[in-house]
Amino acid sequence: MMGEFLFPQACVGCGKPGMRMCGKCTGEWSRAPQRVTTLTDPHVPVWSLGEFGGVRRRTIINLKERGRTDAVRYLGPVVAAAVEHLKALGEVEEDIVLLPAPTRMRSAQQRGGDPVELICRASGLRTERVLWHRPSVADSVGLDVSQRRRNLSGNIFLTRIPSSAVLIVDDVITTGATLAESVAVLTSGNVKIRGALGLSNV
């Protein structure tokens, strides 16, 4: 209680004081997933919960860069609702497994865990961490499409075969290069890939 008095809660999506996520921002996160296209075709369906801007952008940046891990408790149910929507449409199976998009082990350790994996696990759905970036992968910020492809080529690896058909989950879907390389790696392991779901897209 004293901590909340000294450091008042503020909405992770808009900064409104007095709550960790206000009703308006919760509503912004409640949209049904929509099909999107990417510059690099991953050869699987890709869905997104909305463009990377406004509430979605602030929430994701606050979570990943500013330590607002309390956002996980709100985004977990968002992912769960999106997957239920896809199930109702017949796009994914009842026993679908969520695969957090690959990340570097060092990045996950520095952040106290991979935010996307934390969100997937908070959804209550089966989640398996099997995709990783090799240490040689450079930060993709500022890279164009061809540079992203070269950066990722051969630099995503699979630690084990998932137990069922999978849905890749990422925070921001950009060019599709990460998805394409992830799909290639999973396909080489004869994994059934139903698509990818992004919390946002650019």
N, C-alpha and C positions, 0 to 999 in steps of 0.2 A: 504493500500500500504506500509506504513512504517513497519507494522508487517511482511510483506513478505520480505522486505529488510533486517530486522534484523534477521528474522528466515525463511530462504529460503525454498520454497516448496521442498519436496523430494518424489519420488515415494514410495507409501506405500508397493509396492511389491518387489522392489529391491534397493531402496535408491537413485536412479538416481536423481540428482538435477534438479530443474526447472519445475517440474510437479508433480501432486499428484498421477497420475498413468500413466506410460509411455505406448507407443504403444505395446511394446513387452509383458509387463505384462498383458495388456488388452487382447492380443491375447491368452495368457496362460489361461485366465479365460473364453475364448469363446468356450470351448469344449462342445459338446453335452453330456447330461447325459448318463451314462452307468450303466447297472445292476451290482450290487455287492452282495456278500453274507457276512453274519456276523456270528460270533461264536454262538450267540444266535439268533434263528430264530424268527423274529417278526410276521411271517405268513402273511406278505404283501410284495409286491415288494419294493425293495430298489434301488435307483439310486444315483450316485455320479458324481460330476464334475471332479474328479481326486484325486490322492493320496495326502495325507497331507505331502507335502514337497515343497521345493523351493518357488516359488511365492505364492502358496496357503498358505503354512505355515506362511510365513512372513506377508502376508496380514492379516490373521486371528489373529495372535499374536499382530500385531501392532494395530489392531482394538480393541481387547478385553483387552489387558494388557497395552497398551501404549497410549491410548486416541486418536487414529487416526480414529475418527468417520467420517472423510471425505471419508473413504473407502465405506461407506454406499451408497453414490450416484453412485458409480461404480458397486457395487455388487447387488443393486436392479435390474437394467436392466439385469444382468447376470441370476438372478433367474427367471425374467420374460421370458427371451429367453428359458431357460430350460423347463419351464412349457409349453410354446407354442410348444416346440418340443414334449413333452409328449402328448399334445392335438392332434397334427398332427398324432401321432401314435395310437390315440384312447385309450391311457392309463388313461387319466383323462378327466372329463367333462369341458365344457366351463365355467360353474359357479363354478368350484372347489374353495374351501376355503383353504387358507394356514394357517396351525397351527404351530407357532413356538414351537420347542421342549420345554419341561418343564424346568424351571429354578427356583432358589430360589428368593423370592421377595426381600430379603435383597441384594443379588448379583446384581439384576437388578437396585435397588436403588443406590447402591454404584457406578455403572458404568454409571449412568445417563440414564438408560434404557437398556433393553436387546438387545444386538447387532443383534441377529437373528430376533427378532421382528422388529427392525428398518429396516433391510434389506428387510424383507417381505413387509413391508408397502411401502418402496421405490420402490418396483417392480410395484406398481400400481394395484396389484391384491388384491381381498378381503382377508383380514387377520383378524383372530380372536384369541385373547389371552385367552385360556380357560384351558390350562394345566399348573400346577405348581408343584414344589417339596414342600413337607412338610419341616418345619425347621429342622427336625431330620435327613434329608439326609446328609451324610458326603460327602466331596469332593472325587470324584472317582479316582483322580490321584494316581497311585500306587496300585490300587486294581485289583485283578485278576478277571476272568470271574465270578466265583461263588460268590466272595465277592461283586461284582457289583450287581449281582442279589439279594442277601440278603439285600444289602443297599437300593435298590429301591423297593423291594417288599412291596406293600401297602403304599408307600410313594409318589405316584403321585396322584393328585386329579384333578377332572374336575369341573370347576366353573359353567358351563352351557353347554347346548347341542348346538353344532355348527349348523348354518342355512342350511348347504348343505353338500355334500360329501367333504372329506378333504384329504389334502396332508400334512403330517408332514414335517417340514423343520428344519434341524439342521446344525451347522457349521462343526462339525467333527463327522463322524460316526465311532465308535470304535467297541465294542463287540456286539452291538445291544441290550444290556440289557435295555437301556432307551427306545428304540423303542418298544421292546416287552412289557414292563410294560405300556407304553403309549397306545399301541394298545389294551391291555387287559382292561384298564380303559375306553377307547372310545367304545369298543365293548359292555361293560356292560351298556353303555348308548344308545345302538342301533345306533351308529354313523357309517356311511358308510365311510370306510377308503380305499383310493385308493393306498396308498403307502407312501414312505418317500423319501425325496430328501436331500442329503447332499452336502454342498459346497465342502467337501472333505471326504476322508475316510482313515483309517489306516489298 
